[in-house]
Structure formats: structure tokens, C-alpha cells
């Protein structure tokens, strides 16, 4: 589902780049998207670009550190390829134990995430378009549109500040939300200075001269 959302978002942004205006979403969808809050991470789910330490108790030769490949799988001695993406470390350890069971009596496996590459990628917000330094920033609880724009060096001299757009995933849809950066930055009107959630993208178009 995450790959579908990213692909859909990329397609929407590509189409938007070729359009003369920004077709914002309906007010109902905008309201629902703005009500969506950042989801707490109760259980870490493994993803591509993570690095895992697989520890097999009393079998040091089988204990390895492996990357999660782009296809979401890892390679484990004796077991071979195992699907890891989307699993919790505890669930993955159980799968590896099942794979080792024909070779080892009562295998005990621990899985430790030593590098959370997928989390770092998914828990980011991005700003593109007419800013001084388009950027991808790590998400922080409570961050707003103004925080991200200022973190990108602010608007450049070509920015159409009152026609920015916040793109947010809502179920299987990408919702386009209007943002008036001119009002936020110059008038102190923060009605569209929305709080962000991981995965949000802000785009600022250039003025038409």
C-alpha cells in the first residue's frame, strides 16, 4: 500500500506540473485529510533499506547482519531468502525459526534493527518548487507548513506565494489542499499554516509574468 501511495503521489505531481491551474480537492476531502493525525509507531515494521542483525542462539556461524533488499527480502544462512518487509522484528524472528527448524533443534532467533533506513525515508516531509532550497526534512511532532518552508530557506523571488499546495495521502487518494503562504508569512494569518504529518509534500508554483 505504501508503494502504491508513493507512486500515485508521484503521478499526481507529474500531472500537476503540466496543468495551467491547481485543481484542489473537494472541501469534504480536504477536511478529512486535515483531520488525519500522525500515527504513533506502536510496533516497528521492517522495510527496504533497513539493516538487521540476525542472532541465532548458540549458533554464532548463523548469526549475520543483513540489509533488507529493495524487494523487501533478506538472505539468511540455511534458510535462504525470507520476506522481511512489513514484518515486526518479533514476527520475522518467528519466520526464521521455522526455516531453521529442520536443521537446528529448537532454534531461538532474535532480530535487531540496527539501521532504520525505511523509517527515515517514510517519516519525512518535503517542499518543492519556488523555494530557495527544495528539501526533504525529517518529521518532527508539531511541525507546520511555515517551519518546513523556512527550513527550505524561504520563498524565492519568483514564488506565487498565495497558490501553494499541500499534498496529503488519505486512504488510496492524494488530497490537494490550498495553502496561502503570502498570508502566513506576510500578514500573520495562520489559518492555512496546517500541522504536518509524515509523507506530506508542499509545492509552491512560480508566478506567471
CORWOCOR-V528872 format. One line per field, one symbol per residue. ss: DSSP state (H for helix, E for strand, L for the rest). psi: psi as a letter, one per 20 degrees, with the letter a starting at -180 (. if undefined). burial: I if it has 9 or more other ideal C-beta (glycine too) atoms within 8 Angstrom, else O. A space follows every 50 residues. Layout:
ss: ???
psi: ???
burial: ???
//
This chain:
ss: LHHHHHHHHHHHHHHHHLLLLLLLLLHHHHHHHHHLLLLLLLLLLLLLLL EEEEEELLLHHHLEEEELLLLLEEEELLLEEEELLLLLHHHHHHHHHHHH LLLLLLLLEEEEEEELHHHHHHLEEEEEELELLLEEEELLLLLEHHHHHH HLLLELLLELHHHEEEEEEELLEEEEEEELHHHHHHLLLLLLLLELLLLL EEEELELLL
psi: hghgggggghgghghhhjqhronqrqhghgghhhiprppqnhpppqrqiq pqoooopjmhhiprpqqorhjjrrppphhbppphpiqqhgghghghghhi hihppmqopqppoiomghghghmrqqprcmrhnpqoqppppiqrghgggh ijjrqrijpnhjkrpppppockqppopqpnhghghhijokhjmqqrrpiq ppporqqo.
burial: OOOOIOOIIOOIIOOIOOOOOIOOIOOOIIOIIIOOOOOOOOOIOIIIII IIIIIIOOIOOIIOOIOIOOOIIIOIOIIOOIIIIOIIIOOIIIIIIOII OOOIOOIOIIIOIOOOIIIIIIOIIIIIIIIOOOIOIOIOOOIIIIIIIO IIOIIOOOIIIOIIIIIIIIOOOIIIIIIIIIIIIOOOOOOIOIOIIIII IIIIIOOOO
//
